[in-house]
């Protein structure tokens, strides 16, 4: 039985990794984004995970969102070196958890979700917010298959397929995930209360996964929090007994060209919104870009 099904609800996951690392002074102006630090500042990743663990996160997500075999190979790494770095993202999460256990910060061991970002993350041009890749299914299959296979045979507890903006990519993933043994969650990126970023109806994307035996949750991330209540209602109508996961961004506007965010983030407003999401049926909650440890701590204390 999947561990998610045995844990008290709502189940709280972590928030955005990049904002924590930037607050530490890390420079993420790199095509690999947070994954650049897997090689060049792994201690910062461990410390970021620790902040979320201390804040009450029951699951932490690896720094592999923008780490893919093609992306790492493009940067000069060999296939074997790319594999090492991808697995290192899991080892760093394990290191953070062990540190928290040793220091008696926590008693229960958090789960580790291996982040599997979209093809748009590899492009690093903001296309995960549009879903307009203009590539074939084979390109998407080749992009995702090796990383999914590697993480499926790793010590990760969950595969976190996240920020998926298009029906085409979701359909490719639905086939690849039929052959995995590790449970997974599927999280889409949406432009409003009813559509993925590419314009697909949420119900159509959800339908691709509801019969997957390995699915532990389905939902949305990196989406404006003002859309979440409507999205939950759309998903709930067709998701069956599967859990609904939501981890939106802060609602600020991201400018892909300058790689900067514009707007404000208020943890208390975010926490107040989560109450409605829980009432509507969300059982796994966290945050994405610009949602930090303070948000997760207040959410954890509320629960």
HELIX and SHEET records of a PDB file:
HELIX    1   1 UNK A    3  UNK A    6  5                                   4    
HELIX    2   2 UNK A   18  UNK A   23  1                                   6    
HELIX    3   3 UNK A   33  UNK A   36  5                                   4    
HELIX    4   4 UNK A   37  UNK A   40  1                                   4    
HELIX    5   5 UNK A   42  UNK A   55  1                                  14    
HELIX    6   6 UNK A   69  UNK A   74  1                                   6    
HELIX    7   7 UNK A   79  UNK A  102  1                                  24    
HELIX    8   8 UNK A  119  UNK A  123  1                                   5    
HELIX    9   9 UNK A  127  UNK A  129  5                                   3    
HELIX   10  10 UNK A  137  UNK A  152  1                                  16    
HELIX   11  11 UNK A  167  UNK A  176  1                                  10    
HELIX   12  12 UNK A  177  UNK A  179  5                                   3    
HELIX   13  13 UNK A  202  UNK A  207  1                                   6    
HELIX   14  14 UNK A  225  UNK A  227  5                                   3    
HELIX   15  15 UNK A  228  UNK A  236  1                                   9    
HELIX   16  16 UNK A  267  UNK A  280  1                                  14    
HELIX   17  17 UNK A  293  UNK A  302  1                                  10    
SHEET    1   A 8 UNK A  11  UNK A  12  0                                        
SHEET    2   A 8 UNK A 282  UNK A 285  1                                        
SHEET    3   A 8 UNK A 243  UNK A 247  1                                        
SHEET    4   A 8 UNK A 215  UNK A 221  1                                        
SHEET    5   A 8 UNK A 184  UNK A 188  1                                        
SHEET    6   A 8 UNK A 158  UNK A 164  1                                        
SHEET    7   A 8 UNK A 111  UNK A 116  1                                        
SHEET    8   A 8 UNK A  59  UNK A  61  1                                        
SHEET    1   B 2 UNK A 253  UNK A 255  0                                        
SHEET    2   B 2 UNK A 260  UNK A 262 -1                                        
END                                                                             
